[in-house]
């Protein structure tokens, strides 16, 4: 076994430069979506009190939390998701904020999952929360911004698996099933263990309830209007469940009226492991990956649980690293496209190294990305290395040219070079920089 000094902790990863660039690109797109929709960023602690994070995350997720006692004897945990922290923030420091409140968060999260493709113990998410509205428009907006972000990454064949936890909970509540048992059943349904869920209910629910659930578990499809009709027929006589189906239909009608062009698969028996959901829920998938790229839904009671007033809310968390894996899987050999400048300042000998560093500083002040040759290579070797590292322009500083106040500017793409004054090269590169963007997907 290799030394701990030579390997990462199990479930953690090193991200090499191109992977990190790709992750940051997706994060940049996530921030742009937040800006376009009016979501303001908040930053919450990586470590929270265990009781906060464990309150409604679900039994399976509670078992996977990184929990420890700090030096003050407090039981704390690494955050496994963002929503509990956002709910705490809203219920304490944002009580007087006018509604709706639109909040965006991005960062790393931690769960002690079994490492496998797309599932690590440290992962990254972009999180959006719309707080204060109970209307279908809020849920439709969450679906819309999720769709917009995924489109920006270049993915095309993703689809939304959509359901409504109020349908299942409505049936169970009318049957008198207690919340703790409902949570247990939802955990089983989240793991697609439908028979086990029904077995639990056999001792406490009517045959009508069991038959209704059996029918619902078979109701799914991409023609959502047909699926909604089948759901309505299945839950007839269960008032709360019928209202939930109507709510889901209203949300999907809005996405259709708004021409969002969502690829939707509605599943009547769909559940998620998080216990705080109260309404529409969804996850996003791409073919060939059996893990969700993200998911979310409505949670109308979580903020109240943390001491705030009754506050409806809806949100989504999209996996930045999972989206990266999906994009790379569909675009083998993908590398970030650098559309901006990368300049190398190359002194030809020891005599002009100071001038090389001086010019580099001047270019950086103008916003140009600049490297200085620090390996002592000859010009030909340095140019070859610069080409491999996607340098776009090289400024060659030689003593002869410098005595005339000039340098050589080489365009690495066209393999052309010319001699210009120091002032000219600074202005030229600044102009090229202002006319280009940084990097793109």
C-alpha positions as CSV (number, residue, x, y, z in Angstrom):
1,X,0.0,0.0,0.0
2,X,1.3,3.4,-0.9
3,X,2.2,6.0,1.7
4,X,-0.6,8.3,2.9
5,X,1.7,11.1,1.8
6,X,1.3,10.0,-1.8
7,X,-2.5,9.5,-2.1
8,X,-5.7,11.4,-1.4
9,X,-8.2,10.5,1.3
10,X,-10.6,7.9,-0.1
11,X,-13.5,9.5,-1.9
12,X,-11.6,12.8,-2.4
13,X,-10.0,13.9,-5.7
14,X,-7.3,16.0,-7.2
15,X,-8.6,18.1,-10.1
16,X,-5.9,18.8,-12.7
17,X,-5.7,22.1,-14.5
18,X,-8.0,21.2,-17.4
19,X,-10.6,19.6,-15.0
20,X,-10.4,22.6,-12.7
21,X,-10.9,24.9,-15.7
22,X,-13.9,22.9,-16.8
23,X,-15.4,23.1,-13.3
24,X,-14.9,26.8,-13.1
25,X,-16.4,27.3,-16.5
26,X,-19.6,25.5,-15.4
27,X,-19.5,27.6,-12.2
28,X,-19.2,30.8,-14.2
29,X,-22.3,29.7,-16.2
30,X,-24.1,29.0,-13.0
31,X,-23.3,32.5,-11.7
32,X,-24.5,34.0,-15.0
33,X,-27.8,32.1,-14.7
34,X,-28.1,33.5,-11.1
35,X,-27.5,37.0,-12.4
36,X,-30.0,36.7,-15.2
37,X,-32.7,35.4,-12.9
38,X,-32.0,37.9,-10.1
39,X,-30.5,35.5,-7.6
40,X,-28.0,37.0,-5.1
41,X,-25.1,35.0,-3.8
42,X,-24.8,34.2,-0.1
43,X,-21.9,32.3,1.5
44,X,-22.7,30.0,4.4
45,X,-20.3,28.0,6.6
46,X,-18.8,24.7,5.5
47,X,-19.3,23.5,9.1
48,X,-22.7,23.7,10.9
49,X,-24.3,22.3,14.0
50,X,-25.2,18.7,13.6
51,X,-28.8,19.3,14.7
52,X,-29.4,21.8,11.9
53,X,-28.0,19.6,9.1
54,X,-29.6,16.4,10.4
55,X,-33.1,17.8,11.0
56,X,-34.8,16.9,7.7
57,X,-32.1,15.4,5.5
58,X,-33.4,11.9,5.8
59,X,-32.1,8.8,7.7
60,X,-29.8,7.6,4.8
61,X,-28.1,10.9,4.4
62,X,-27.8,11.3,8.2
63,X,-25.7,8.1,8.3
64,X,-23.4,9.5,5.6
65,X,-22.6,12.9,7.2
66,X,-19.1,13.8,8.3
67,X,-19.8,14.4,12.0
68,X,-17.3,15.2,14.7
69,X,-16.8,17.1,18.0
70,X,-14.9,20.3,17.8
71,X,-12.4,21.4,20.5
72,X,-15.2,23.2,22.3
73,X,-17.1,20.0,22.7
74,X,-19.8,20.9,20.2
75,X,-21.2,18.3,17.8
76,X,-20.8,19.7,14.3
77,X,-20.7,18.3,10.8
78,X,-19.5,19.2,7.3
79,X,-22.5,20.4,5.2
80,X,-24.0,17.6,3.0
81,X,-26.2,20.0,1.2
82,X,-27.0,23.8,1.1
83,X,-30.7,24.1,1.8
84,X,-30.6,23.7,5.6
85,X,-28.0,26.4,5.9
86,X,-30.1,28.7,3.7
87,X,-33.2,28.0,5.7
88,X,-31.3,28.9,8.9
89,X,-30.0,32.1,7.3
90,X,-33.5,33.2,6.1
91,X,-35.1,32.4,9.5
92,X,-32.6,34.5,11.4
93,X,-30.8,37.2,9.5
94,X,-33.2,37.7,6.6
95,X,-36.5,37.7,8.3
96,X,-37.3,41.3,7.3
97,X,-36.2,40.9,3.7
98,X,-39.1,41.6,1.2
99,X,-40.4,38.5,-0.5
100,X,-39.6,36.7,-2.7
101,X,-36.0,36.1,-1.8
102,X,-33.8,34.7,-4.5
103,X,-30.5,33.2,-3.2
104,X,-27.6,31.5,-5.0
105,X,-24.8,29.4,-3.4
106,X,-21.9,27.5,-4.8
107,X,-19.3,25.3,-3.2
108,X,-18.2,21.9,-2.0
109,X,-20.3,19.5,0.0
110,X,-19.5,16.2,1.8
111,X,-21.2,12.9,2.2
112,X,-19.6,9.5,3.2
113,X,-20.9,7.7,0.1
114,X,-19.2,4.6,-1.5
115,X,-16.9,6.1,-4.1
116,X,-17.8,5.3,-7.7
117,X,-18.2,7.0,-11.1
118,X,-19.8,10.4,-10.5
119,X,-20.2,9.8,-6.8
120,X,-17.5,11.1,-4.5
121,X,-17.3,12.1,-0.8
122,X,-16.4,15.7,-1.8
123,X,-18.5,17.2,-4.5
124,X,-19.6,20.6,-5.9
125,X,-23.0,22.1,-6.4
126,X,-24.6,25.3,-7.7
127,X,-27.7,25.9,-5.5
128,X,-30.7,28.2,-6.2
129,X,-33.5,28.9,-3.7
130,X,-36.7,30.9,-4.3
131,X,-38.2,31.8,-1.0
132,X,-41.6,33.3,-0.2
133,X,-43.9,32.1,-3.0
134,X,-46.2,29.1,-2.8
135,X,-47.4,29.6,-6.4
136,X,-46.7,27.3,-9.4
137,X,-44.8,30.1,-11.0
138,X,-42.0,29.7,-8.4
139,X,-41.6,26.0,-9.2
140,X,-41.7,26.6,-12.9
141,X,-38.9,29.2,-12.5
142,X,-36.7,26.7,-10.7
143,X,-37.3,24.2,-13.6
144,X,-36.6,27.0,-16.1
145,X,-33.2,28.1,-14.6
146,X,-32.1,24.5,-14.3
147,X,-32.9,24.0,-18.0
148,X,-31.0,27.2,-18.9
149,X,-27.9,26.2,-17.1
150,X,-27.8,22.8,-18.6
151,X,-28.3,24.3,-22.1
152,X,-25.4,26.7,-21.5
153,X,-23.1,23.7,-20.8
154,X,-23.8,22.2,-24.3
155,X,-25.7,19.2,-23.1
156,X,-28.7,18.3,-25.3
157,X,-30.1,14.9,-24.4
158,X,-30.9,15.5,-20.7
159,X,-34.3,15.0,-19.2
160,X,-36.2,16.0,-16.1
161,X,-37.8,13.2,-14.0
162,X,-40.7,15.0,-12.2
163,X,-43.1,14.0,-9.5
164,X,-45.0,15.5,-6.6
165,X,-44.3,14.2,-3.0
166,X,-47.7,15.7,-2.0
167,X,-49.5,12.9,-3.9
168,X,-47.9,10.1,-1.9
169,X,-47.9,11.9,1.4
170,X,-51.5,13.0,0.8
171,X,-52.6,9.4,0.5
172,X,-50.6,8.3,3.5
173,X,-51.8,11.2,5.7
174,X,-55.4,10.5,4.9
175,X,-54.7,6.8,5.9
176,X,-53.4,8.0,9.3
177,X,-49.7,6.9,8.6
178,X,-47.5,8.9,11.0
179,X,-44.8,11.2,9.6
180,X,-41.9,9.0,10.8
181,X,-43.3,6.1,8.9
182,X,-44.0,8.2,5.9
183,X,-40.3,9.3,5.9
184,X,-39.3,5.6,6.1
185,X,-41.5,4.8,3.2
186,X,-40.1,7.7,1.1
187,X,-36.6,6.5,1.8
188,X,-37.5,3.1,0.4
189,X,-39.2,4.6,-2.7
190,X,-36.2,6.8,-3.3
191,X,-34.2,3.6,-3.5
192,X,-36.8,2.1,-5.8
193,X,-37.8,-0.5,-3.2
194,X,-41.5,-0.3,-3.8
195,X,-42.4,-3.8,-2.6
196,X,-40.6,-3.2,0.7
197,X,-42.6,0.1,1.1
198,X,-45.9,-1.7,0.5
199,X,-45.0,-4.4,3.0
200,X,-44.6,-1.8,5.7
201,X,-48.0,-0.4,4.9
202,X,-49.8,-3.7,4.9
203,X,-50.1,-3.5,8.7
204,X,-51.4,0.0,8.9
205,X,-53.1,1.1,5.7
206,X,-56.3,0.0,3.9
207,X,-56.4,-2.3,0.9
208,X,-57.7,0.7,-1.0
209,X,-54.5,2.6,-0.1
210,X,-52.2,-0.3,-1.2
211,X,-54.1,-0.7,-4.5
212,X,-53.9,3.0,-5.2
213,X,-50.1,3.0,-4.6
214,X,-49.6,0.0,-6.8
215,X,-51.4,1.8,-9.6
216,X,-49.4,5.0,-9.1
217,X,-46.1,3.1,-9.2
218,X,-47.0,2.0,-12.7
219,X,-48.0,5.5,-13.9
220,X,-45.1,7.3,-15.7
221,X,-44.2,8.6,-19.1
222,X,-43.1,11.6,-21.2
223,X,-46.6,12.5,-22.4
224,X,-47.2,14.3,-19.1
225,X,-50.8,15.4,-19.9
226,X,-51.7,11.7,-20.2
227,X,-49.8,10.8,-17.0
228,X,-51.6,13.5,-15.1
229,X,-55.0,12.2,-16.2
230,X,-54.0,8.7,-15.0
231,X,-52.8,10.1,-11.7
232,X,-56.0,11.9,-11.2
233,X,-58.0,8.8,-11.9
234,X,-55.8,6.8,-9.5
235,X,-56.1,9.1,-6.5
236,X,-59.8,9.8,-6.8
237,X,-61.3,10.1,-3.3
238,X,-58.0,11.2,-1.7
239,X,-58.5,15.0,-1.5
240,X,-55.0,16.0,-0.6
241,X,-53.5,13.8,-3.2
242,X,-55.9,15.2,-5.8
243,X,-54.9,18.7,-4.9
244,X,-51.2,17.8,-5.3
245,X,-51.9,16.4,-8.8
246,X,-53.6,19.6,-9.8
247,X,-50.7,21.6,-8.5
248,X,-48.3,19.5,-10.6
249,X,-50.4,20.0,-13.6
250,X,-50.5,23.7,-13.1
251,X,-46.6,23.8,-12.9
252,X,-46.2,21.7,-16.1
253,X,-48.8,23.8,-17.9
254,X,-46.8,26.9,-17.1
255,X,-43.6,25.3,-18.5
256,X,-45.6,24.5,-21.7
257,X,-47.2,27.9,-22.0
258,X,-43.7,29.6,-21.5
259,X,-42.3,27.4,-24.3
260,X,-39.5,26.2,-22.0
261,X,-39.1,23.1,-24.2
262,X,-38.4,20.8,-21.2
263,X,-37.8,17.1,-21.8
264,X,-40.0,15.8,-19.0
265,X,-40.7,12.3,-17.7
266,X,-43.4,12.3,-15.0
267,X,-43.3,9.5,-12.5
268,X,-46.2,9.2,-10.0
269,X,-44.3,7.1,-7.5
270,X,-41.1,9.2,-7.6
271,X,-39.7,10.2,-4.1
272,X,-36.4,11.8,-3.0
273,X,-34.5,10.9,0.2
274,X,-34.6,14.4,1.7
275,X,-37.5,14.6,4.2
276,X,-38.2,18.3,3.9
277,X,-39.9,18.2,0.4
278,X,-43.6,19.0,0.4
279,X,-44.5,19.5,-3.3
280,X,-43.2,19.2,-6.8
281,X,-39.8,17.3,-6.9
282,X,-37.5,16.6,-9.8
283,X,-34.1,15.2,-10.8
284,X,-32.1,15.7,-14.0
285,X,-30.5,12.8,-15.9
286,X,-28.6,12.0,-19.1
287,X,-28.7,8.6,-20.8
288,X,-25.8,6.4,-19.8
289,X,-25.4,7.9,-16.4
290,X,-27.4,6.3,-13.6
291,X,-26.8,9.3,-11.3
292,X,-28.7,12.5,-11.3
293,X,-27.0,15.7,-12.5
294,X,-29.1,17.6,-10.0
295,X,-32.4,17.8,-8.3
296,X,-34.7,19.9,-6.2
297,X,-38.3,20.7,-5.4
298,X,-40.6,22.5,-3.0
299,X,-40.1,22.7,0.7
300,X,-42.8,24.8,2.5
301,X,-42.1,23.9,6.2
302,X,-38.3,23.9,6.6
303,X,-37.8,27.6,7.5
304,X,-40.7,27.4,10.0
305,X,-39.0,24.3,11.6
306,X,-35.9,26.5,12.2
307,X,-37.8,29.2,14.0
308,X,-39.0,31.3,11.1
309,X,-42.6,32.1,10.2
310,X,-44.5,30.0,7.7
311,X,-42.5,30.5,4.6
312,X,-43.0,28.6,1.3
313,X,-39.9,27.9,-0.8
314,X,-38.6,26.0,-3.8
315,X,-35.1,25.2,-4.9
316,X,-32.6,23.2,-6.9
317,X,-29.0,21.9,-6.5
318,X,-27.1,21.1,-9.7
319,X,-23.9,19.1,-9.5
320,X,-21.0,21.0,-11.1
321,X,-18.7,18.0,-11.2
322,X,-21.4,15.7,-12.4
323,X,-22.3,18.1,-15.2
324,X,-18.6,18.1,-16.1
325,X,-18.6,14.3,-16.3
326,X,-21.7,14.3,-18.5
327,X,-20.2,16.9,-20.9
328,X,-16.9,15.1,-21.2
329,X,-18.8,11.8,-21.8
330,X,-20.6,13.3,-24.7
331,X,-17.6,15.3,-26.0
332,X,-14.5,12.9,-25.7
333,X,-11.2,14.8,-25.8
334,X,-12.9,18.0,-24.6
335,X,-10.5,20.7,-23.5
336,X,-11.4,24.3,-22.5
337,X,-11.1,26.7,-25.5
338,X,-9.0,29.7,-24.5
339,X,-10.2,32.6,-26.5
340,X,-8.3,35.3,-24.7
341,X,-4.6,36.1,-24.7
342,X,-1.9,34.1,-23.1
343,X,1.4,36.0,-23.5
344,X,4.9,34.8,-22.8
345,X,7.6,37.4,-22.3
346,X,10.9,35.8,-23.3
347,X,14.3,37.4,-22.4
348,X,17.0,36.0,-24.7
349,X,19.8,36.4,-22.1
350,X,20.5,37.3,-18.5
351,X,21.1,41.0,-19.4
352,X,17.4,41.7,-20.2
353,X,15.7,39.6,-17.5
354,X,14.8,42.7,-15.4
355,X,13.3,44.4,-18.5
356,X,11.3,41.3,-19.2
357,X,9.8,41.4,-15.7
358,X,9.2,45.1,-15.9
359,X,7.2,44.7,-19.2
360,X,5.3,41.8,-17.8
361,X,4.1,43.9,-14.9
362,X,3.1,46.7,-17.3
363,X,1.0,44.3,-19.4
364,X,-0.7,42.8,-16.4
365,X,-1.8,46.3,-15.4
366,X,-3.6,46.4,-18.7
367,X,-5.4,43.1,-17.9
368,X,-3.3,40.9,-20.1
369,X,-2.4,37.3,-18.9
370,X,1.4,37.2,-18.9
371,X,4.0,34.6,-18.1
372,X,7.7,35.2,-17.9
373,X,10.2,32.6,-19.1
374,X,11.8,31.4,-15.9
375,X,13.5,28.1,-17.1
376,X,16.5,29.7,-18.8
377,X,15.6,28.0,-22.1
378,X,16.9,29.0,-25.4
379,X,14.5,30.8,-27.7
380,X,13.7,27.9,-29.9
381,X,13.0,25.6,-27.0
382,X,11.0,28.2,-25.2
383,X,8.8,28.8,-28.3
384,X,8.1,25.1,-28.6
385,X,7.1,24.9,-25.0
386,X,4.9,28.0,-25.3
387,X,3.0,26.4,-28.3
388,X,2.3,23.2,-26.2
389,X,0.9,25.3,-23.4
390,X,-1.5,27.3,-25.6
391,X,0.4,30.6,-25.4
392,X,-1.0,32.9,-28.1
393,X,1.7,35.5,-28.3
394,X,5.4,35.7,-27.3
395,X,7.2,39.0,-26.7
396,X,10.9,38.3,-27.3
397,X,13.2,40.8,-25.6
398,X,16.8,41.0,-26.9
399,X,19.6,43.4,-26.0
400,X,20.0,44.7,-29.6
401,X,16.3,45.5,-30.0
402,X,16.0,46.9,-26.5
403,X,18.7,49.5,-27.1
404,X,16.4,50.9,-29.8
405,X,13.3,50.7,-27.4
406,X,11.9,47.8,-29.4
407,X,10.9,44.1,-28.9
408,X,9.8,41.3,-31.2
409,X,6.1,40.3,-31.1
410,X,5.4,36.7,-32.3
411,X,1.9,35.5,-33.1
412,X,2.0,31.8,-32.2
413,X,-1.1,30.8,-34.3
414,X,0.1,32.4,-37.5
415,X,3.8,31.9,-36.9
416,X,4.4,35.6,-37.8
417,X,6.5,38.1,-36.0
418,X,7.4,41.7,-36.3
419,X,9.5,44.3,-34.4
420,X,7.6,47.0,-32.6
421,X,8.3,49.5,-29.9
422,X,7.7,48.7,-26.2
423,X,4.7,51.2,-26.2
424,X,3.3,49.7,-29.3
425,X,3.4,46.1,-28.0
426,X,1.6,47.1,-24.8
427,X,-1.1,48.9,-26.7
428,X,-1.5,46.1,-29.2
429,X,-1.8,43.4,-26.6
430,X,-4.2,45.5,-24.6
431,X,-6.4,45.9,-27.7
432,X,-6.4,42.2,-28.4
433,X,-7.2,41.4,-24.8
434,X,-10.2,43.8,-24.7
435,X,-11.6,42.2,-27.9
436,X,-11.4,38.6,-26.6
437,X,-13.1,36.6,-23.9
438,X,-11.3,34.3,-21.5
439,X,-12.3,30.7,-22.0
440,X,-15.4,28.9,-23.2
441,X,-17.0,25.5,-23.2
